Amino acid sequence: MSNSILNVINFKSPQDYKKIWLLQKELVKKRINNEITDHLILVEHNHVITTGRHADFKNLKIDEKELKKRGISIYKIERGGDITYHGPGQLVGYPIIKINSAIAGLRKFIHMLEKALQKTIAFYGIDTYTSDKYVGVWHKNEKIVAIGVAFKKWVSFHGFAFNVNTDLSYFNLIIPCGLKDKGVTSLEKLLGHKVPIDEVKQRFIQSFKEVFGYEEINVETIE
């Protein structure tokens, strides 16, 4: 990808999941029709559980009535993968990118996304790895970034969830990604202190720019 512009929409406060889901769909439609250039949404969500196309609801440990009592929404969505949690302190990113000759297919796109996230995490001195069998970014036997993407007419949407200062206790309500023998971790847990999420966003934007080869980044910040 060369001579390209990436527009970043940066939400400063946690947002309702459905609102951002609808925004993604709107941007995907415009990107398919070449009305806009590539976009990247960066956001934290209010407490929500999402399930992918082939999710097994046995991986949800409590019923939807109890989720509602706890103020946790649940949505079945178009991405790949099983079940996951989003909430405050977690950096969620949605790349709305038209695939071209520089990104030949879904697998390469995912590898590039994983690489950008690994570069971001490496800044904090943490070693991570990826696996063809288990999509995402891992430290030892624990996942620090979950990835689940979808495509419509060669435009990507949905994306990744990076545990920065996430309250990991919420993952006890599910079997994350349906993997019973794997754990979850966060930047905060590994470093022993919270990390400013704005700082992580800036690091990630730079890593994303380098890995995907954008020449210009425009950032729109929404309070």
Backbone as numpy.savetxt, mean C-alpha at the origin, in Angstrom:
# Nx Ny Nz CAx CAy CAz Cx Cy Cz
10.50 3.84 -18.19 9.64 5.02 -18.19 10.54 6.25 -18.19
10.44 7.10 -19.17 11.31 8.27 -19.25 10.49 9.50 -19.61
11.08 10.69 -19.37 10.41 11.96 -19.65 9.00 11.97 -19.08
8.87 11.47 -17.84 7.53 11.28 -17.29 7.32 12.10 -16.03
6.06 12.39 -15.78 5.65 13.19 -14.63 4.79 12.33 -13.71
5.08 12.40 -12.42 4.27 11.72 -11.43 3.62 12.77 -10.54
2.31 12.70 -10.42 1.58 13.58 -9.52 1.23 12.83 -8.24
1.70 13.34 -7.12 1.47 12.71 -5.82 0.36 13.47 -5.09
-0.66 12.73 -4.62 -1.69 13.31 -3.77 -1.43 12.83 -2.36
-1.04 13.75 -1.50 -0.62 13.41 -0.14 -1.67 13.88 0.86
-2.36 12.93 1.49 -3.34 13.26 2.51 -2.66 13.31 3.87
-2.82 14.42 4.58 -2.13 14.62 5.86 -2.81 13.90 7.02
-4.12 13.71 6.95 -4.86 13.10 8.06 -5.51 11.80 7.59
-5.79 10.87 8.52 -6.44 9.61 8.13 -7.76 9.84 7.41
-8.00 9.02 6.39 -9.17 9.18 5.52 -10.03 7.92 5.53
-11.32 8.14 5.31 -12.25 7.02 5.16 -11.86 6.20 3.93
-11.90 4.88 4.08 -11.44 4.01 2.99 -12.27 4.20 1.73
-13.59 4.23 1.86 -14.45 4.31 0.68 -14.18 5.57 -0.12
-13.94 6.69 0.56 -13.65 7.95 -0.12 -12.43 7.82 -1.04
-11.38 7.20 -0.53 -10.15 7.05 -1.32 -10.32 5.99 -2.40
-11.10 4.96 -2.13 -11.40 3.93 -3.13 -12.11 4.56 -4.33
-13.08 5.42 -4.06 -13.79 6.10 -5.15 -12.85 7.05 -5.91
-11.94 7.71 -5.19 -10.96 8.58 -5.85 -10.08 7.78 -6.79
-9.64 6.61 -6.33 -8.83 5.75 -7.20 -9.56 5.43 -8.50
-10.82 5.04 -8.38 -11.60 4.66 -9.56 -11.74 5.83 -10.54
-11.92 7.02 -9.99 -12.02 8.21 -10.82 -10.71 8.47 -11.57
-9.58 8.35 -10.85 -8.28 8.58 -11.47 -7.94 7.49 -12.49
-8.31 6.26 -12.20 -8.05 5.16 -13.15 -8.77 5.43 -14.47
-10.03 5.83 -14.38 -10.80 6.13 -15.59 -10.13 7.23 -16.41
-9.68 8.28 -15.73 -9.02 9.38 -16.42 -7.68 8.96 -17.00
-6.96 8.09 -16.27 -5.65 7.65 -16.77 -5.81 6.75 -17.99
-6.83 5.91 -17.99 -7.11 5.05 -19.15 -7.35 5.90 -20.39
-8.05 7.01 -20.19 -8.39 7.90 -21.32 -7.32 8.95 -21.60
-6.16 8.82 -20.91 -5.03 9.76 -21.09 -5.41 11.21 -20.78
-6.35 11.38 -19.87 -6.74 12.73 -19.44 -5.79 13.27 -18.37
-5.06 12.37 -17.70 -4.11 12.75 -16.67 -2.84 11.92 -16.84
-1.76 12.34 -16.18 -0.54 11.55 -16.14 -0.61 10.59 -14.95
0.46 9.83 -14.72 0.49 8.89 -13.61 0.31 9.60 -12.27
-0.35 8.92 -11.34 -0.60 9.46 -10.00 -0.16 8.46 -8.93
0.12 8.99 -7.76 0.40 8.18 -6.58 -0.34 8.82 -5.40
-1.25 8.07 -4.80 -1.96 8.54 -3.61 -1.22 8.01 -2.38
-0.91 8.89 -1.43 -0.33 8.48 -0.15 -1.29 8.89 0.96
-1.62 7.93 1.83 -2.69 8.19 2.80 -2.57 7.24 3.99
-3.10 7.67 5.12 -3.40 6.78 6.24 -4.92 6.62 6.24
-5.38 5.44 6.64 -6.82 5.21 6.68 -7.34 5.16 8.12
-8.62 5.47 8.27 -9.31 5.11 9.49 -9.38 3.58 9.54
-9.63 3.02 10.71 -9.59 1.57 10.88 -10.51 0.86 9.88
-9.90 -0.07 9.12 -10.67 -0.79 8.10 -9.99 -2.12 7.81
-10.80 -3.10 7.46 -10.29 -4.39 6.97 -10.76 -4.55 5.53
-9.85 -4.95 4.66 -10.22 -5.18 3.26 -9.91 -6.62 2.88
-10.71 -7.14 1.97 -10.52 -8.51 1.49 -10.38 -8.49 -0.02
-9.43 -9.26 -0.53 -9.19 -9.32 -1.97 -10.17 -10.25 -2.68
-9.95 -10.39 -3.97 -10.89 -11.15 -4.81 -11.09 -12.59 -4.35
-10.02 -13.22 -3.87 -10.10 -14.64 -3.52 -9.93 -14.85 -2.02
-10.32 -13.87 -1.24 -10.14 -13.96 0.22 -11.00 -15.07 0.82
-10.45 -15.70 1.85 -11.16 -16.71 2.63 -11.64 -16.03 3.91
-12.95 -15.94 4.09 -13.48 -15.22 5.25 -13.25 -15.98 6.56
-12.71 -17.19 6.48 -12.28 -17.89 7.69 -11.09 -17.17 8.34
-10.43 -16.30 7.55 -9.29 -15.56 8.07 -9.69 -14.30 8.84
-11.00 -14.07 8.93 -11.54 -13.00 9.77 -11.98 -13.64 11.08
-11.36 -13.25 12.19 -11.56 -13.94 13.45 -12.81 -13.48 14.21
-13.37 -12.33 13.88 -14.59 -11.87 14.54 -15.63 -11.52 13.49
-16.89 -11.47 13.90 -17.93 -11.23 12.90 -18.06 -9.73 12.61
-18.79 -9.43 11.54 -18.90 -8.05 11.08 -19.64 -7.16 12.08
-20.56 -7.75 12.85 -21.27 -6.99 13.88 -20.29 -6.48 14.94
-19.36 -7.34 15.33 -18.36 -6.95 16.33 -17.40 -5.91 15.75
-17.05 -6.05 14.47 -16.21 -5.04 13.83 -16.87 -3.67 13.89
-18.16 -3.63 13.59 -18.89 -2.37 13.60 -18.88 -1.75 14.99
-19.06 -2.58 16.03 -19.03 -2.10 17.41 -17.69 -1.47 17.74
-16.62 -1.97 17.15 -15.28 -1.47 17.40 -14.90 -0.31 16.47
-15.83 0.09 15.60 -15.57 1.20 14.70 -14.67 0.83 13.54
-14.70 -0.44 13.12 -13.85 -0.91 12.03 -14.73 -1.25 10.83
-14.46 -0.61 9.71 -15.21 -0.90 8.48 -14.62 -2.14 7.81
-15.37 -2.72 6.88 -14.86 -3.85 6.08 -15.36 -3.70 4.65
-14.45 -3.95 3.69 -14.79 -3.83 2.28 -14.18 -4.99 1.50
-14.96 -5.52 0.57 -14.45 -6.50 -0.39 -14.08 -5.73 -1.65
-12.83 -5.86 -2.10 -12.34 -5.00 -3.18 -11.72 -5.80 -4.32
-11.21 -5.08 -5.33 -10.79 -5.72 -6.58 -9.35 -6.26 -6.57
-8.57 -5.89 -5.59 -7.15 -6.26 -5.62 -6.95 -7.76 -5.45
-5.70 -8.18 -5.69 -5.32 -9.54 -5.39 -5.06 -9.67 -3.90
-4.69 -10.87 -3.47 -4.38 -11.08 -2.06 -5.61 -11.46 -1.25
-5.39 -11.69 0.04 -6.43 -12.18 0.92 -6.98 -11.05 1.78
-6.76 -11.11 3.08 -7.35 -10.14 4.01 -6.26 -9.32 4.68
-6.50 -8.04 4.89 -5.53 -7.21 5.58 -6.22 -6.09 6.32
-5.43 -5.39 7.14 -5.93 -4.29 7.96 -5.22 -3.01 7.58
-5.95 -1.89 7.59 -5.37 -0.56 7.44 -5.82 0.31 8.60
-4.94 1.22 9.02 -5.31 2.11 10.10 -4.30 3.22 10.28
-4.54 4.12 11.22 -3.61 5.22 11.49 -2.20 4.71 11.79
-1.21 5.47 11.33 0.18 5.07 11.53 0.72 4.16 10.45
-0.14 3.77 9.54 0.27 2.90 8.43 0.25 3.73 7.14
1.34 3.71 6.41 1.41 4.43 5.14 0.87 3.55 4.02
-0.23 4.00 3.43 -0.85 3.26 2.33 -0.62 4.04 1.04
-0.19 3.34 0.00 0.09 3.98 -1.27 -0.66 3.32 -2.41
-1.25 4.15 -3.27 -2.01 3.65 -4.42 -1.44 4.25 -5.70
-0.58 3.52 -6.42 -0.06 4.01 -7.70 -1.11 3.82 -8.80
-1.43 4.91 -9.48 -2.33 4.86 -10.64 -1.42 5.07 -11.84
-0.91 3.98 -12.37 0.16 4.03 -13.37 -0.24 3.25 -14.61
-0.05 3.88 -15.76 -0.30 3.18 -17.02 0.95 2.39 -17.39
0.78 1.10 -17.56 1.90 0.23 -17.91 2.27 0.46 -19.37
3.58 0.62 -19.60 4.05 0.76 -20.98 5.23 -0.15 -21.21
6.01 0.07 -22.24 7.12 -0.82 -22.57 8.18 -0.86 -21.47
8.20 0.17 -20.60 9.19 0.20 -19.53 8.80 -0.71 -18.37
7.52 -1.02 -18.26 7.05 -1.94 -17.23 6.23 -3.02 -17.93
6.89 -4.09 -18.25 6.24 -5.14 -19.05 5.55 -6.15 -18.14
4.37 -5.79 -17.67 3.55 -6.76 -16.95 3.49 -6.57 -15.45
2.56 -7.29 -14.87 2.25 -7.19 -13.45 3.42 -7.57 -12.57
4.08 -8.67 -12.86 5.17 -9.14 -12.00 6.29 -8.12 -11.90
6.67 -7.52 -13.02 7.74 -6.51 -12.98 7.28 -5.29 -12.20
6.04 -4.90 -12.37 5.51 -3.76 -11.62 5.61 -4.02 -10.12
5.21 -5.19 -9.67 5.27 -5.53 -8.24 6.70 -5.53 -7.74
7.63 -6.10 -8.53 9.03 -6.11 -8.12 9.58 -4.69 -7.97
9.19 -3.80 -8.88 9.65 -2.41 -8.79 9.06 -1.72 -7.56
7.80 -2.00 -7.26 7.17 -1.43 -6.08 7.86 -1.94 -4.81
8.14 -3.23 -4.77 8.86 -3.80 -3.63 10.24 -3.16 -3.47
10.93 -2.95 -4.58 12.26 -2.36 -4.54 12.22 -0.93 -3.98
11.23 -0.14 -4.40 11.11 1.23 -3.89 10.86 1.23 -2.39
10.08 0.29 -1.91 9.80 0.19 -0.48 11.03 -0.29 0.29
11.76 -1.24 -0.28 12.98 -1.71 0.36 14.01 -0.60 0.49
14.13 0.22 -0.56 15.06 1.34 -0.52 14.68 2.31 0.60
13.40 2.52 0.78 12.92 3.41 1.83 13.26 2.86 3.21
12.98 1.60 3.41 13.24 0.95 4.71 14.73 0.88 5.00
15.54 0.66 3.96 17.00 0.56 4.14 17.59 1.84 4.72
16.95 2.98 4.46 17.43 4.24 5.03 17.49 4.17 6.55
16.61 3.36 7.15 16.55 3.23 8.60 17.42 2.09 9.13
18.25 1.53 8.24 19.19 0.50 8.65 18.59 -0.87 8.85
17.44 -1.13 8.23 16.76 -2.41 8.40 16.89 -3.23 7.12
17.35 -4.46 7.27 17.47 -5.37 6.13 16.12 -6.03 5.87
15.73 -6.07 4.61 14.47 -6.72 4.24 14.71 -7.63 3.04
13.74 -8.45 2.75 13.82 -9.32 1.57 12.44 -9.47 0.95
12.40 -9.96 -0.27 11.15 -10.24 -0.96 11.14 -11.70 -1.38
9.98 -12.19 -1.73 9.82 -13.59 -2.09 8.83 -13.71 -3.24
9.16 -14.55 -4.22 8.22 -14.77 -5.32 6.95 -15.48 -4.82
7.09 -16.25 -3.74 5.96 -17.00 -3.21 5.03 -16.11 -2.40
5.63 -15.20 -1.61 4.85 -14.34 -0.73 5.11 -12.88 -1.09
4.18 -12.27 -1.80 4.34 -10.88 -2.24 4.41 -9.95 -1.04
5.25 -8.92 -1.13 5.40 -7.95 -0.06 6.86 -7.79 0.32
7.08 -7.08 1.43 8.43 -6.87 1.94 8.49 -7.44 3.35
9.57 -8.21 3.60 9.67 -8.99 4.83 10.95 -8.67 5.61
10.84 -8.78 6.92 12.02 -8.77 7.80 11.93 -10.03 8.65
12.93 -10.90 8.48 12.89 -12.22 9.12 11.59 -12.92 8.72
10.77 -13.33 9.70 9.54 -14.05 9.33 8.30 -13.17 9.48
8.53 -11.84 9.42 7.42 -10.92 9.63 7.30 -9.95 8.46
6.06 -9.69 8.07 5.81 -8.78 6.94 5.72 -7.35 7.45
6.47 -6.46 6.80 6.40 -5.04 7.14 5.61 -4.26 6.09
5.54 -4.79 4.87 4.73 -4.16 3.81 3.90 -5.23 3.11
2.60 -5.01 3.08 1.71 -5.87 2.29 1.43 -5.20 0.95
1.33 -6.01 -0.09 1.06 -5.49 -1.44 -0.10 -6.26 -2.06
-1.04 -5.52 -2.60 -2.16 -6.12 -3.32 -2.61 -5.14 -4.39
-2.44 -5.50 -5.64 -2.74 -4.58 -6.73 -3.80 -5.14 -7.66
-4.36 -4.25 -8.45 -5.31 -4.63 -9.49 -4.98 -3.82 -10.74
-5.45 -4.28 -11.88 -5.24 -3.56 -13.13 -6.55 -3.47 -13.91
-6.73 -2.33 -14.55 -7.87 -2.16 -15.46 -7.35 -1.51 -16.72
-7.43 -2.23 -17.82 -6.95 -1.74 -19.11 -5.53 -1.17 -18.99
-4.67 -1.95 -18.32 -3.24 -1.65 -18.20 -2.95 -0.46 -17.30
-3.91 -0.10 -16.46 -3.65 0.93 -15.45 -3.77 0.29 -14.07
-2.75 0.53 -13.23 -2.73 -0.07 -11.90 -3.57 0.73 -10.91
-4.10 0.02 -9.92 -4.69 0.68 -8.76 -4.62 -0.28 -7.58
-5.11 0.17 -6.40 -4.77 -0.45 -5.12 -3.24 -0.38 -4.99
-2.63 -1.09 -4.07 -1.19 -0.88 -3.93 -0.57 -1.54 -2.72
-0.06 -0.72 -1.77 0.70 -1.29 -0.65 0.27 -0.68 0.68
0.58 -1.40 1.75 0.35 -0.92 3.12 1.64 -1.15 3.91
2.28 -0.08 4.31 3.59 -0.10 4.97 3.37 0.24 6.45
3.68 -0.71 7.31 3.50 -0.50 8.74 4.63 0.39 9.28
4.31 1.64 9.51 5.28 2.59 10.05 5.11 2.64 11.57
4.03 3.28 12.03 3.72 3.33 13.47 2.39 2.63 13.76
2.08 1.62 13.00 0.80 0.93 13.08 0.61 0.24 14.43
-0.61 0.30 14.96 -0.98 -0.48 16.14 -1.18 -1.93 15.68
-0.17 -2.75 15.89 -0.19 -4.11 15.35 -1.22 -5.01 16.01
-1.78 -4.59 17.14 -2.77 -5.43 17.82 -4.01 -5.67 16.95
-4.28 -4.75 16.02 -5.44 -4.92 15.14 -5.29 -6.13 14.21
-4.05 -6.53 13.95 -3.85 -7.70 13.10 -4.27 -8.99 13.81
-4.48 -8.92 15.13 -4.96 -10.09 15.86 -6.40 -10.44 15.52
-7.10 -9.52 14.85 -8.48 -9.76 14.45 -8.58 -10.59 13.18
-7.47 -10.77 12.50 -7.44 -11.49 11.22 -6.25 -12.43 11.19
-6.22 -13.28 10.17 -4.99 -14.00 9.82 -4.43 -13.26 8.62
-3.47 -12.34 8.85 -3.03 -11.44 7.77 -2.60 -12.18 6.51
-3.22 -11.78 5.41 -2.93 -12.38 4.10 -3.15 -13.89 4.08
-3.83 -14.41 5.10 -4.12 -15.84 5.17 -2.92 -16.70 5.53
-1.85 -16.07 6.04 -0.60 -16.79 6.36 -0.51 -17.05 7.86
-0.85 -18.27 8.28 -0.90 -18.59 9.71 0.48 -18.66 10.36
1.50 -18.97 9.58 2.84 -19.17 10.16 3.74 -17.95 10.00
3.16 -16.81 9.61 3.95 -15.59 9.43 3.43 -14.50 10.37
4.30 -13.57 10.73 3.90 -12.48 11.59 3.90 -11.15 10.85
3.60 -10.07 11.58 3.68 -8.72 11.03 4.57 -7.88 11.94
5.18 -6.88 11.37 6.02 -5.99 12.14 5.85 -4.57 11.61
6.54 -3.64 12.23 6.45 -2.24 11.83 7.80 -1.57 12.00
7.95 -0.42 11.39 9.17 0.37 11.56 9.34 0.73 13.03
8.26 1.14 13.67 8.32 1.50 15.08 8.81 0.33 15.94
8.26 -0.84 15.70 8.64 -2.02 16.48 10.12 -2.36 16.30
10.60 -2.28 15.07 11.98 -2.66 14.78 12.99 -1.63 15.29
12.59 -0.35 15.29 13.51 0.71 15.72 13.38 1.03 17.21
12.25 0.68 17.79 12.03 0.97 19.20 11.50 2.36 19.46
11.10 3.07 18.42 10.52 4.41 18.58 9.69 4.75 17.35
8.78 5.71 17.53 7.96 6.15 16.41 8.81 6.91 15.39
8.37 6.88 14.15 9.05 7.58 13.06 8.05 8.55 12.44
8.43 9.81 12.23 7.49 10.76 11.60 7.04 10.26 10.23
5.74 10.09 10.06 5.25 9.50 8.81 5.50 10.43 7.63
5.52 11.74 7.86 5.84 12.67 6.78 7.25 12.44 6.26
8.16 12.14 7.17 9.54 11.83 6.77 9.59 10.57 5.91
8.85 9.55 6.33 8.81 8.29 5.57 8.22 8.53 4.19
7.18 9.35 4.11 6.58 9.67 2.81 7.61 10.30 1.87
8.37 11.25 2.38 9.37 11.93 1.54 10.43 10.94 1.07
10.87 10.07 1.96 11.84 9.04 1.57 11.28 8.13 0.50
10.00 7.75 0.68 9.39 6.84 -0.29 9.20 7.51 -1.64
8.75 8.75 -1.66 8.57 9.47 -2.93 9.89 9.50 -3.71
10.99 9.76 -3.03 12.29 9.79 -3.69 12.66 8.40 -4.22
12.44 7.38 -3.41 12.75 6.01 -3.84 11.88 5.60 -5.03
10.61 5.96 -4.97 9.67 5.64 -6.05 10.10 6.32 -7.35
10.49 7.58 -7.23 10.97 8.33 -8.40 12.17 7.65 -9.03
13.12 7.22 -8.20 14.34 6.60 -8.71 14.07 5.25 -9.36
13.27 4.43 -8.69 13.02 3.07 -9.21 12.19 3.10 -10.49
11.16 3.95 -10.54 10.27 3.99 -11.69 10.74 4.97 -12.78
11.77 5.75 -12.47 12.40 6.58 -13.50 11.66 7.85 -13.87
10.90 8.40 -12.94 10.22 9.66 -13.24 11.22 10.81 -13.21
10.98 11.78 -14.07 11.86 12.95 -14.12 11.32 14.11 -13.32
10.02 14.14 -13.12 9.41 15.26 -12.40 8.35 14.75 -11.44
8.35 15.29 -10.22 7.36 14.93 -9.21 6.60 16.18 -8.79
5.28 16.13 -8.86 4.45 17.21 -8.35 3.65 16.69 -7.16
3.74 17.37 -6.02 3.06 16.91 -4.81 1.95 17.88 -4.43
0.73 17.34 -4.31 -0.40 18.11 -3.81 -0.74 17.59 -2.43
-0.62 18.44 -1.43 -0.90 18.04 -0.06 -2.29 18.50 0.34
-3.08 17.54 0.87 -4.45 17.81 1.30 -4.52 17.60 2.80
-4.90 18.63 3.52 -4.95 18.55 4.99 -6.08 17.62 5.45
